[in-house]
Amino acid sequence: MSYSKLRDNVSIEPRWNTTTTGLECRYLLRDAQTQWYVWVSATEAAVAMGLRYLKYPNAELISEYVRVRHFIEVDRASIEQIVDAFIRYGFIASEQTELHGIEKVQNLERKRIYDQMQLQKMQDVIGWTYEKCAYYSKAFQSHFGGELPRLQTVDDIAHFPRLPKVVFRAEMPNLHPIELEVSHNAFPTSWATSSGTSGNRVQTLTDPNRQKRFVSDCTWQFIADTLPTEKLTKCCVLTTPVCSGTECHMDINRPLSERLISDGRRLILNSFISPAVAGERALNEIVSDITEFKPNVLRGASSYIAALARHVECNKIQLPAFDYVILGWELNSRIHVRLLEKVFGCRVIDEWGATEMMPISTKCAHGNFHVADEHHIEIVREGKPVKPGEVGQILVTSLKRHATPLIRYEIGDLARSGEAHCSCGHPSPIFANIEGRIRDVIFNTAGEPVTPREIDNIVSGETPRDGVEYYALIQHGEKQYRFRYVPTQEVVEGFEATLTSDLRSSLGEDADISFESCREIYPSNSGKFRLTYRDGYDKDYAW
């Protein structure tokens, strides 16, 4: 039986890598039409070459070709197995070679490979933590009363116990693997401390090599097609004083050379206590640093970068062109995102993560948050997975961390679940949006939770709403709310009346909403802005 030939758009690319024993060759099969690729063995690459170069390829001819040209023995059954895999990959020519059909085939195969890879990681990390970490050994034995169940799918992680933040703080020493107790050199680690946005600050051990990456692996997969190589990229970071490590240097302009990290490719910019009242001097010094450093990526918290953007816009300053602005650290208001897109003229990418886990997900151009392959997340409400479109608490499981592994960790954030797959084609799990911190949730007059993201969607509007630079909606009682805001330079007539009507659509028609126009709004103790929160009004809610 003859086989169909390899499609002309598929290339077979050798990749050489230096190892401790010498040079090692791997092969990459890449589809130039869809940009999908897969790593294959030398035998699989040789079979692919037979499908490419033989005029009428069949099992006997391919076996002879591989033996003579590549000195590899391969039998008929193995060849048929490899050809079947190439068909699943969409690499084999067929009657249905239209782009849409190929992409559909490849997306299904990518998803199968990805799910298989994630399941293996999860099985490994569960077994490893059970064997190496005192806390998990005790917790799993107590929970299951015997031998651990074997995970059949990644969803089976739901049978394991959660790790609340209060337990994480109390059991921190027991979360580390036994090797760390024996030798401090067992892992290349460094301490990292959270900012405390979701409550008390926590400490964790992290890999210092990750700090050298100018963006996370998850974000990189969405921008690598534009930025040819990570080594050519330089990044400036403007975020909260707590997160940037500049809180002890307020009003002291440390030299640029003292703020360079990541092998000199990332510059930490001096921060300020409140973006709403950032001074001219501080902003001009930031402009000077950026002009001298000439980065092509700007990272930070949207509220802080927004202060820079307004300064640049008002003073008609010409900064070096950015390829991307990457946001993180806080829940980013769409008011600020729109401003950054307008002033800097580039794509603004939203990242979400935490100090304990580093970046966890990235928002793609199609509007969904993709979870990095080193994490697994669940979105639950009252212990059950939420349906698409519903909001729930996020539980995160780390699949690669070996210094402070975290299994079903209650990270303190909320997310809105999305559809099963993203139209961008990437196989990673997705969710629709980050909704904010659990502690920042307010409640409508009927007692139902309203997330910071829901309020920001109202305040920012489907089309830009003029009148607000910074804001915070504060709940003081069952039906009492106060909207504090820093107004734009021009007061918009009827702004408060219109916003009251829009807010009541979410908070309730009987909501008592007052307004306070002010010169400044200071962030929380963590340095991050809280778009909504409760002050003097406590209410328990089971997420």
Secondary structure, DSSP 4 states (H G I P E B T S, - for coil): -BPPPBPTTEEEEEEEEEETTEEEEEEEEEETTT--EEEE-HHHHHHHHHHHH-SS-BHHHHHHHHHHHH-----HHHHHHHHHHHHHHT-B--S--SHHHHHHHHHHHHHHHHHHHHHHHHHHHHHHHHHHBHHHHHHHHHHHSSSPPPPSSGGGGGGSPPB-HHHHHHTHHHHSBHHHHH-TTSS--EEEE---TTSS--EEEE-GGGGG-SS-HHHHHHHTTTSS-GGG--EEEE--HHHHT-GGGTT----GGGGEETTTTEEEPP--S-GGG--HHHHHHHHHHHHHH--SEEEE-HHHHHHHHHHHHHTT--PPPPSEEEE-SSPPPHHHHHHHHHHH-SEEEEEEEETTTEEEEEE-TTS-EEEPTTEEEEEEETTEEPPTT-EEEEEEEESS--SS--SSEEEEEEEEE--SS-TT---S-EEEEEEEEGGG-EE-TTS-EE-HHHHHHHHHTTTTPTTEEEEEEEE-SSSEEEEEEEE-SSPPTTHHHHHHHHHHHHH-TT-EEEEEE-S-----TTS---SEEESS-------
